[in-house]
Amino acid sequence: RNNFACVCEHQNFLQWVKDHRKLLVKVEEMVCTKPLDMQDMPLLSFRNATCQRSKTIITVSVFTVLMVSLVAVLVYKFYFHLMLLAGCKKYSRGESTYDAFVIYSSQD
């Protein structure tokens, strides 16, 4: 009648209990106390898939943040090149007195 926390931190132990239940005495009396949604449920009812979902969500979240950061850094670094490719808009409305021709080299 030991109480156990059926959480992902104890996933290896919980899997060991499932794998070696024949060696354990009264394994069906082992119950979970935490989390609340598994309270008083048998230890053998714990599913490792819930932990896999958590790891997958964390992995996808971290990957998404890294990709967004990478895109933001690349846009910041190559903003001038992107504006040239997109075709810069004229900000003056014929009010200019002087004409200018700017040569830009990416090797400068």
N, CA, C and O atoms as CSV, one atom per row, in Angstrom:
chain,resi,resn,atom,element,x,y,z
A,1,ARG,N,N,0.822,-1.204,0.000
A,1,ARG,CA,C,0.000,0.000,0.000
A,1,ARG,C,C,0.863,1.264,0.000
A,1,ARG,O,O,0.500,2.269,0.611
A,2,ASN,N,N,1.991,1.208,-0.679
A,2,ASN,CA,C,2.799,2.411,-0.815
A,2,ASN,C,C,2.136,3.354,-1.803
A,2,ASN,O,O,1.509,2.927,-2.772
A,3,ASN,N,N,2.286,4.625,-1.541
A,3,ASN,CA,C,1.762,5.644,-2.451
A,3,ASN,C,C,2.895,6.132,-3.341
A,3,ASN,O,O,4.010,6.361,-2.873
A,4,PHE,N,N,2.601,6.289,-4.620
A,4,PHE,CA,C,3.618,6.680,-5.581
A,4,PHE,C,C,3.172,7.900,-6.367
A,4,PHE,O,O,1.980,8.124,-6.579
A,5,ALA,N,N,4.147,8.680,-6.793
A,5,ALA,CA,C,3.885,9.796,-7.694
A,5,ALA,C,C,4.051,9.277,-9.119
A,5,ALA,O,O,5.161,8.968,-9.553
A,6,CYS,N,N,2.967,9.189,-9.819
A,6,CYS,CA,C,2.989,8.681,-11.194
A,6,CYS,C,C,3.218,9.851,-12.153
A,6,CYS,O,O,2.307,10.282,-12.861
A,7,VAL,N,N,4.436,10.345,-12.158
A,7,VAL,CA,C,4.811,11.480,-12.990
A,7,VAL,C,C,5.949,11.064,-13.900
A,7,VAL,O,O,6.561,10.013,-13.710
A,8,CYS,N,N,6.224,11.890,-14.884
A,8,CYS,CA,C,7.220,11.553,-15.894
A,8,CYS,C,C,8.638,11.448,-15.335
A,8,CYS,O,O,9.477,10.754,-15.909
A,9,GLU,N,N,8.914,12.129,-14.221
A,9,GLU,CA,C,10.246,12.029,-13.628
A,9,GLU,C,C,10.548,10.599,-13.172
A,9,GLU,O,O,11.709,10.195,-13.106
A,10,HIS,N,N,9.508,9.845,-12.862
A,10,HIS,CA,C,9.670,8.460,-12.393
A,10,HIS,C,C,9.318,7.452,-13.483
A,10,HIS,O,O,9.007,6.298,-13.190
A,11,GLN,N,N,9.365,7.879,-14.705
A,11,GLN,CA,C,8.962,7.030,-15.822
A,11,GLN,C,C,9.754,5.718,-15.877
A,11,GLN,O,O,9.174,4.655,-16.097
A,12,ASN,N,N,11.055,5.790,-15.682
A,12,ASN,CA,C,11.876,4.570,-15.742
A,12,ASN,C,C,11.481,3.587,-14.647
A,12,ASN,O,O,11.386,2.385,-14.896
A,13,PHE,N,N,11.250,4.095,-13.431
A,13,PHE,CA,C,10.838,3.218,-12.338
A,13,PHE,C,C,9.467,2.614,-12.612
A,13,PHE,O,O,9.262,1.419,-12.397
A,14,LEU,N,N,8.540,3.419,-13.081
A,14,LEU,CA,C,7.193,2.925,-13.354
A,14,LEU,C,C,7.207,1.862,-14.445
A,14,LEU,O,O,6.456,0.889,-14.376
A,15,GLN,N,N,8.051,2.044,-15.443
A,15,GLN,CA,C,8.186,1.027,-16.491
A,15,GLN,C,C,8.820,-0.240,-15.925
A,15,GLN,O,O,8.440,-1.349,-16.304
A,16,TRP,N,N,9.785,-0.079,-15.019
A,16,TRP,CA,C,10.412,-1.238,-14.390
A,16,TRP,C,C,9.383,-2.038,-13.596
A,16,TRP,O,O,9.387,-3.269,-13.634
A,17,VAL,N,N,8.510,-1.347,-12.883
A,17,VAL,CA,C,7.456,-2.034,-12.122
A,17,VAL,C,C,6.565,-2.828,-13.062
A,17,VAL,O,O,6.214,-3.972,-12.773
A,18,LYS,N,N,6.199,-2.225,-14.188
A,18,LYS,CA,C,5.355,-2.945,-15.154
A,18,LYS,C,C,6.062,-4.177,-15.705
A,18,LYS,O,O,5.458,-5.239,-15.854
A,19,ASP,N,N,7.356,-4.021,-16.008
A,19,ASP,CA,C,8.112,-5.126,-16.601
A,19,ASP,C,C,8.367,-6.257,-15.611
A,19,ASP,O,O,8.463,-7.415,-16.018
A,20,HIS,N,N,8.480,-5.947,-14.325
A,20,HIS,CA,C,8.828,-6.937,-13.306
A,20,HIS,C,C,7.693,-7.181,-12.317
A,20,HIS,O,O,7.945,-7.510,-11.158
A,21,ARG,N,N,6.463,-7.025,-12.754
A,21,ARG,CA,C,5.329,-7.174,-11.832
A,21,ARG,C,C,5.212,-8.574,-11.255
A,21,ARG,O,O,4.638,-8.751,-10.180
A,22,LYS,N,N,5.752,-9.586,-11.959
A,22,LYS,CA,C,5.671,-10.953,-11.440
A,22,LYS,C,C,6.601,-11.164,-10.247
A,22,LYS,O,O,6.377,-12.048,-9.420
A,23,LEU,N,N,7.646,-10.341,-10.169
A,23,LEU,CA,C,8.578,-10.443,-9.054
A,23,LEU,C,C,8.095,-9.695,-7.816
A,23,LEU,O,O,8.543,-9.974,-6.704
A,24,LEU,N,N,7.204,-8.769,-8.003
A,24,LEU,CA,C,6.743,-7.927,-6.903
A,24,LEU,C,C,5.528,-8.537,-6.219
A,24,LEU,O,O,4.707,-9.204,-6.848
A,25,VAL,N,N,5.436,-8.294,-4.930
A,25,VAL,CA,C,4.320,-8.812,-4.144
A,25,VAL,C,C,3.216,-7.756,-4.106
A,25,VAL,O,O,3.467,-6.592,-3.793
A,26,LYS,N,N,2.019,-8.169,-4.421
A,26,LYS,CA,C,0.834,-7.308,-4.387
A,26,LYS,C,C,1.029,-6.013,-5.176
A,26,LYS,O,O,0.733,-4.921,-4.691
A,27,VAL,N,N,1.527,-6.157,-6.391
A,27,VAL,CA,C,1.757,-4.986,-7.235
A,27,VAL,C,C,0.450,-4.269,-7.562
A,27,VAL,O,O,0.452,-3.064,-7.812
A,28,GLU,N,N,-0.650,-4.989,-7.561
A,28,GLU,CA,C,-1.935,-4.360,-7.863
A,28,GLU,C,C,-2.399,-3.415,-6.753
A,28,GLU,O,O,-3.299,-2.602,-6.967
A,29,GLU,N,N,-1.789,-3.521,-5.569
A,29,GLU,CA,C,-2.134,-2.613,-4.476
A,29,GLU,C,C,-1.298,-1.329,-4.489
A,29,GLU,O,O,-1.530,-0.431,-3.679
A,30,MET,N,N,-0.355,-1.243,-5.381
A,30,MET,CA,C,0.441,-0.029,-5.503
A,30,MET,C,C,-0.400,1.003,-6.238
A,30,MET,O,O,-0.835,0.766,-7.366
A,31,VAL,N,N,-0.632,2.154,-5.600
A,31,VAL,CA,C,-1.514,3.163,-6.191
A,31,VAL,C,C,-0.780,4.493,-6.337
A,31,VAL,O,O,0.198,4.774,-5.645
A,32,CYS,N,N,-1.285,5.282,-7.249
A,32,CYS,CA,C,-0.727,6.614,-7.496
A,32,CYS,C,C,-1.395,7.629,-6.566
A,32,CYS,O,O,-2.594,7.549,-6.301
A,33,THR,N,N,-0.609,8.573,-6.081
A,33,THR,CA,C,-1.175,9.676,-5.299
A,33,THR,C,C,-1.089,10.988,-6.053
A,33,THR,O,O,-1.882,11.898,-5.814
A,34,LYS,N,N,-0.145,11.090,-6.950
A,34,LYS,CA,C,0.030,12.284,-7.764
A,34,LYS,C,C,0.161,11.853,-9.206
A,34,LYS,O,O,0.689,10.767,-9.445
A,35,PRO,N,N,-0.265,12.592,-10.149
A,35,PRO,CA,C,-1.056,13.815,-10.119
A,35,PRO,C,C,-2.498,13.521,-9.731
A,35,PRO,O,O,-2.889,12.360,-9.611
A,36,LEU,N,N,-3.276,14.557,-9.539
A,36,LEU,CA,C,-4.641,14.390,-9.034
A,36,LEU,C,C,-5.525,13.577,-9.974
A,36,LEU,O,O,-6.418,12.866,-9.514
A,37,ASP,N,N,-5.294,13.668,-11.275
A,37,ASP,CA,C,-6.137,12.905,-12.204
A,37,ASP,C,C,-5.858,11.406,-12.152
A,37,ASP,O,O,-6.659,10.621,-12.660
A,38,MET,N,N,-4.749,10.990,-11.556
A,38,MET,CA,C,-4.442,9.558,-11.417
A,38,MET,C,C,-4.508,9.100,-9.968
A,38,MET,O,O,-4.105,7.980,-9.655
A,39,GLN,N,N,-5.011,9.949,-9.085
A,39,GLN,CA,C,-5.048,9.612,-7.666
A,39,GLN,C,C,-5.891,8.361,-7.437
A,39,GLN,O,O,-6.983,8.221,-7.989
A,40,ASP,N,N,-5.363,7.451,-6.610
A,40,ASP,CA,C,-5.997,6.176,-6.234
A,40,ASP,C,C,-6.160,5.215,-7.405
A,40,ASP,O,O,-6.937,4.264,-7.318
A,41,MET,N,N,-5.444,5.450,-8.492
A,41,MET,CA,C,-5.457,4.505,-9.600
A,41,MET,C,C,-4.262,3.572,-9.451
A,41,MET,O,O,-3.243,3.970,-8.887
A,42,PRO,N,N,-4.364,2.343,-9.943
A,42,PRO,CA,C,-3.228,1.414,-9.833
A,42,PRO,C,C,-2.000,1.937,-10.572
A,42,PRO,O,O,-2.112,2.597,-11.606
A,43,LEU,N,N,-0.845,1.634,-10.031
A,43,LEU,CA,C,0.421,2.053,-10.625
A,43,LEU,C,C,0.576,1.506,-12.035
A,43,LEU,O,O,1.188,2.146,-12.889
A,44,LEU,N,N,0.025,0.327,-12.279
A,44,LEU,CA,C,0.143,-0.311,-13.591
A,44,LEU,C,C,-0.663,0.410,-14.671
A,44,LEU,O,O,-0.485,0.131,-15.856
A,45,SER,N,N,-1.538,1.322,-14.285
A,45,SER,CA,C,-2.336,2.043,-15.282
A,45,SER,C,C,-1.601,3.251,-15.850
A,45,SER,O,O,-2.113,3.913,-16.752
A,46,PHE,N,N,-0.406,3.548,-15.335
A,46,PHE,CA,C,0.377,4.678,-15.854
A,46,PHE,C,C,0.805,4.373,-17.280
A,46,PHE,O,O,1.262,3.269,-17.578
A,47,ARG,N,N,0.655,5.363,-18.166
A,47,ARG,CA,C,1.036,5.195,-19.571
A,47,ARG,C,C,2.227,6.070,-19.890
A,47,ARG,O,O,2.240,7.259,-19.572
A,48,ASN,N,N,3.225,5.480,-20.518
A,48,ASN,CA,C,4.422,6.226,-20.908
A,48,ASN,C,C,4.140,7.183,-22.058
A,48,ASN,O,O,4.921,8.103,-22.298
A,49,ALA,N,N,3.049,6.982,-22.763
A,49,ALA,CA,C,2.730,7.837,-23.913
A,49,ALA,C,C,2.491,9.277,-23.486
A,49,ALA,O,O,2.760,10.200,-24.255
A,50,THR,N,N,1.991,9.484,-22.274
A,50,THR,CA,C,1.764,10.859,-21.810
A,50,THR,C,C,3.091,11.598,-21.689
A,50,THR,O,O,3.160,12.793,-21.976
A,51,CYS,N,N,4.134,10.910,-21.274
A,51,CYS,CA,C,5.448,11.540,-21.172
A,51,CYS,C,C,6.025,11.803,-22.561
A,51,CYS,O,O,6.685,12.820,-22.773
A,52,GLN,N,N,5.788,10.911,-23.491
A,52,GLN,CA,C,6.283,11.103,-24.850
A,52,GLN,C,C,5.654,12.340,-25.463
A,52,GLN,O,O,6.332,13.091,-26.165
A,53,ARG,N,N,4.356,12.569,-25.210
A,53,ARG,CA,C,3.702,13.746,-25.744
A,53,ARG,C,C,4.333,15.002,-25.181
A,53,ARG,O,O,4.529,15.977,-25.906
A,54,SER,N,N,4.652,14.990,-23.909
A,54,SER,CA,C,5.271,16.161,-23.287
A,54,SER,C,C,6.635,16.437,-23.912
A,54,SER,O,O,6.961,17.586,-24.209
A,55,LYS,N,N,7.427,15.397,-24.113
A,55,LYS,CA,C,8.745,15.567,-24.724
A,55,LYS,C,C,8.612,16.061,-26.153
A,55,LYS,O,O,9.399,16.899,-26.594
A,56,THR,N,N,7.633,15.556,-26.878
A,56,THR,CA,C,7.423,15.974,-28.260
A,56,THR,C,C,7.005,17.436,-28.322
A,56,THR,O,O,7.490,18.182,-29.174
A,57,ILE,N,N,6.117,17.851,-27.437
A,57,ILE,CA,C,5.668,19.241,-27.423
A,57,ILE,C,C,6.832,20.170,-27.105
A,57,ILE,O,O,6.974,21.222,-27.730
A,58,ILE,N,N,7.661,19.794,-26.146
A,58,ILE,CA,C,8.821,20.613,-25.787
A,58,ILE,C,C,9.789,20.693,-26.957
A,58,ILE,O,O,10.293,21.771,-27.272
A,59,THR,N,N,10.055,19.561,-27.605
A,59,THR,CA,C,10.975,19.528,-28.735
A,59,THR,C,C,10.471,20.411,-29.877
A,59,THR,O,O,11.238,21.192,-30.441
A,60,VAL,N,N,9.210,20.295,-30.211
A,60,VAL,CA,C,8.635,21.095,-31.296
A,60,VAL,C,C,8.657,22.582,-30.931
A,60,VAL,O,O,8.938,23.423,-31.785
A,61,SER,N,N,8.368,22.905,-29.688
A,61,SER,CA,C,8.379,24.304,-29.251
A,61,SER,C,C,9.777,24.906,-29.348
A,61,SER,O,O,9.946,26.014,-29.856
A,62,VAL,N,N,10.770,24.182,-28.866
A,62,VAL,CA,C,12.144,24.679,-28.928
A,62,VAL,C,C,12.582,24.835,-30.378
A,62,VAL,O,O,13.208,25.833,-30.734
A,63,PHE,N,N,12.262,23.867,-31.205
A,63,PHE,CA,C,12.628,23.935,-32.623
A,63,PHE,C,C,11.965,25.141,-33.294
A,63,PHE,O,O,12.601,25.831,-34.090
A,64,THR,N,N,10.704,25.396,-32.983
A,64,THR,CA,C,9.985,26.527,-33.566
A,64,THR,C,C,10.609,27.852,-33.144
A,64,THR,O,O,10.786,28.747,-33.971
A,65,VAL,N,N,10.941,27.982,-31.871
A,65,VAL,CA,C,11.571,29.215,-31.386
A,65,VAL,C,C,12.920,29.429,-32.072
A,65,VAL,O,O,13.246,30.550,-32.461
A,66,LEU,N,N,13.694,28.374,-32.219
A,66,LEU,CA,C,14.991,28.496,-32.894
A,66,LEU,C,C,14.826,28.909,-34.353
A,66,LEU,O,O,15.577,29.751,-34.845
A,67,MET,N,N,13.868,28.335,-35.038
A,67,MET,CA,C,13.665,28.668,-36.444
A,67,MET,C,C,13.196,30.110,-36.606
A,67,MET,O,O,13.666,30.813,-37.501
A,68,VAL,N,N,12.282,30.558,-35.758
A,68,VAL,CA,C,11.810,31.943,-35.834
A,68,VAL,C,C,12.959,32.898,-35.538
A,68,VAL,O,O,13.093,33.930,-36.196
A,69,SER,N,N,13.786,32.564,-34.556
A,69,SER,CA,C,14.950,33.401,-34.241
A,69,SER,C,C,15.920,33.454,-35.413
A,69,SER,O,O,16.437,34.521,-35.743
A,70,LEU,N,N,16.166,32.325,-36.035
A,70,LEU,CA,C,17.066,32.274,-37.186
A,70,LEU,C,C,16.544,33.126,-38.334
A,70,LEU,O,O,17.304,33.869,-38.955
A,71,VAL,N,N,15.264,33.021,-38.615
A,71,VAL,CA,C,14.673,33.821,-39.693
A,71,VAL,C,C,14.768,35.305,-39.353
A,71,VAL,O,O,15.071,36.120,-40.224
A,72,ALA,N,N,14.511,35.663,-38.100
A,72,ALA,CA,C,14.598,37.073,-37.699
A,72,ALA,C,C,16.022,37.600,-37.856
A,72,ALA,O,O,16.218,38.724,-38.319
A,73,VAL,N,N,17.004,36.806,-37.479
A,73,VAL,CA,C,18.403,37.229,-37.619
A,73,VAL,C,C,18.770,37.369,-39.096
A,73,VAL,O,O,19.440,38.329,-39.475
A,74,LEU,N,N,18.347,36.439,-39.921
A,74,LEU,CA,C,18.651,36.516,-41.350
A,74,LEU,C,C,17.975,37.707,-42.012
A,74,LEU,O,O,18.576,38.367,-42.860
A,75,VAL,N,N,16.733,37.988,-41.636
A,75,VAL,CA,C,16.047,39.154,-42.193
A,75,VAL,C,C,16.760,40.429,-41.766
A,75,VAL,O,O,16.941,41.341,-42.573
A,76,TYR,N,N,17.164,40.496,-40.507
A,76,TYR,CA,C,17.882,41.675,-40.018
A,76,TYR,C,C,19.210,41.847,-40.755
A,76,TYR,O,O,19.564,42.959,-41.147
A,77,LYS,N,N,19.940,40.754,-40.941
A,77,LYS,CA,C,21.259,40.829,-41.563
A,77,LYS,C,C,21.165,41.168,-43.052
A,77,LYS,O,O,21.984,41.933,-43.563
A,78,PHE,N,N,20.200,40.621,-43.734
A,78,PHE,CA,C,20.091,40.794,-45.180
A,78,PHE,C,C,18.911,41.685,-45.575
A,78,PHE,O,O,18.351,41.528,-46.660
A,79,TYR,N,N,18.537,42.607,-44.708
A,79,TYR,CA,C,17.402,43.489,-44.980
A,79,TYR,C,C,17.612,44.285,-46.267
A,79,TYR,O,O,16.696,44.402,-47.081
A,80,PHE,N,N,18.812,44.832,-46.450
A,80,PHE,CA,C,19.090,45.638,-47.644
A,80,PHE,C,C,18.942,44.797,-48.907
A,80,PHE,O,O,18.374,45.257,-49.898
A,81,HIS,N,N,19.446,43.577,-48.877
A,81,HIS,CA,C,19.340,42.691,-50.040
A,81,HIS,C,C,17.879,42.346,-50.322
A,81,HIS,O,O,17.462,42.285,-51.478
A,82,LEU,N,N,17.112,42.123,-49.270
A,82,LEU,CA,C,15.702,41.804,-49.449
A,82,LEU,C,C,14.942,42.983,-50.055
A,82,LEU,O,O,14.058,42.797,-50.891
A,83,MET,N,N,15.289,44.182,-49.632
A,83,MET,CA,C,14.630,45.359,-50.191
A,83,MET,C,C,14.975,45.525,-51.667
A,83,MET,O,O,14.122,45.930,-52.457
A,84,LEU,N,N,16.215,45.217,-52.050
A,84,LEU,CA,C,16.586,45.296,-53.469
A,84,LEU,C,C,15.821,44.271,-54.289
A,84,LEU,O,O,15.362,44.565,-55.392
A,85,LEU,N,N,15.686,43.058,-53.741
A,85,LEU,CA,C,14.958,42.014,-54.456
A,85,LEU,C,C,13.475,42.348,-54.571
A,85,LEU,O,O,12.847,42.063,-55.591
A,86,ALA,N,N,12.928,42.940,-53.544
A,86,ALA,CA,C,11.504,43.277,-53.542
A,86,ALA,C,C,11.218,44.511,-54.386
A,86,ALA,O,O,10.069,44.760,-54.753
A,87,GLY,N,N,12.259,45.289,-54.700
A,87,GLY,CA,C,12.061,46.514,-55.466
A,87,GLY,C,C,11.687,47.650,-54.540
A,87,GLY,O,O,10.536,47.778,-54.125
A,88,CYS,N,N,12.653,48.459,-54.226
A,88,CYS,CA,C,12.431,49.554,-53.279
A,88,CYS,C,C,11.403,50.524,-53.834
A,88,CYS,O,O,11.372,50.799,-55.034
A,89,LYS,N,N,10.577,51.031,-52.961
A,89,LYS,CA,C,9.586,52.030,-53.338
A,89,LYS,C,C,10.224,53.406,-53.260
A,89,LYS,O,O,11.104,53.656,-52.436
A,90,LYS,N,N,9.776,54.267,-54.109
A,90,LYS,CA,C,10.271,55.635,-54.059
A,90,LYS,C,C,9.529,56.358,-52.938
A,90,LYS,O,O,8.300,56.357,-52.873
A,91,TYR,N,N,10.300,56.962,-52.078
A,91,TYR,CA,C,9.703,57.691,-50.970
A,91,TYR,C,C,9.503,59.172,-51.306
A,91,TYR,O,O,8.709,59.863,-50.669
A,92,SER,N,N,10.226,59.636,-52.301
A,92,SER,CA,C,10.048,61.037,-52.692
A,92,SER,C,C,8.997,61.099,-53.778
A,92,SER,O,O,8.825,60.158,-54.552
A,93,ARG,N,N,8.292,62.223,-53.825
A,93,ARG,CA,C,7.204,62.379,-54.797
A,93,ARG,C,C,7.556,63.442,-55.840
A,93,ARG,O,O,6.766,64.352,-56.089
A,94,GLY,N,N,8.720,63.330,-56.440
A,94,GLY,CA,C,9.116,64.291,-57.447
A,94,GLY,C,C,9.629,65.592,-56.862
A,94,GLY,O,O,9.802,66.567,-57.594
A,95,GLU,N,N,9.872,65.632,-55.583
A,95,GLU,CA,C,10.317,66.842,-54.924
A,95,GLU,C,C,11.834,66.948,-54.888
A,95,GLU,O,O,12.363,67.938,-54.383
A,96,SER,N,N,12.539,65.968,-55.403
A,96,SER,CA,C,13.995,65.953,-55.324
A,96,SER,C,C,14.610,66.966,-56.265
A,96,SER,O,O,14.140,67.159,-57.386
A,97,THR,N,N,15.649,67.600,-55.806
A,97,THR,CA,C,16.391,68.550,-56.614
A,97,THR,C,C,17.532,67.851,-57.322
A,97,THR,O,O,17.911,68.232,-58.430
A,98,TYR,N,N,18.078,66.833,-56.687
A,98,TYR,CA,C,19.254,66.165,-57.221
A,98,TYR,C,C,18.926,64.720,-57.562
A,98,TYR,O,O,18.099,64.076,-56.917
A,99,ASP,N,N,19.598,64.233,-58.596
A,99,ASP,CA,C,19.532,62.813,-58.924
A,99,ASP,C,C,20.787,62.161,-58.397
A,99,ASP,O,O,21.851,62.780,-58.372
A,100,ALA,N,N,20.671,60.917,-57.976
A,100,ALA,CA,C,21.846,60.214,-57.465
A,100,ALA,C,C,21.810,58.782,-57.975
A,100,ALA,O,O,20.750,58.186,-58.170
A,101,PHE,N,N,22.996,58.261,-58.181
A,101,PHE,CA,C,23.132,56.880,-58.590
A,101,PHE,C,C,24.067,56.224,-57.568
A,101,PHE,O,O,25.216,56.640,-57.415
A,102,VAL,N,N,23.573,55.205,-56.876
A,102,VAL,CA,C,24.346,54.547,-55.838
A,102,VAL,C,C,24.722,53.158,-56.317
A,102,VAL,O,O,23.867,52.382,-56.745
A,103,ILE,N,N,26.002,52.854,-56.244
A,103,ILE,CA,C,26.477,51.530,-56.600
A,103,ILE,C,C,26.795,50.806,-55.304
A,103,ILE,O,O,27.506,51.328,-54.445
A,104,TYR,N,N,26.274,49.626,-55.173
A,104,TYR,CA,C,26.484,48.855,-53.962
A,104,TYR,C,C,27.103,47.520,-54.341
A,104,TYR,O,O,26.653,46.856,-55.274
A,105,SER,N,N,28.116,47.141,-53.623
A,105,SER,CA,C,28.741,45.834,-53.844
A,105,SER,C,C,28.727,45.083,-52.524
A,105,SER,O,O,29.090,45.632,-51.484
A,106,SER,N,N,28.311,43.840,-52.568
A,106,SER,CA,C,28.289,43.044,-51.342
A,106,SER,C,C,29.690,42.691,-50.865
A,106,SER,O,O,29.848,42.177,-49.758
A,107,GLN,N,N,30.718,42.959,-51.683
A,107,GLN,CA,C,32.093,42.689,-51.297
A,107,GLN,C,C,32.715,43.858,-50.540
A,107,GLN,O,O,33.827,43.733,-50.027
A,108,ASP,N,N,32.020,44.992,-50.462
A,108,ASP,CA,C,32.547,46.160,-49.740
A,108,ASP,C,C,32.398,45.959,-48.245
A,108,ASP,O,O,32.782,46.829,-47.464
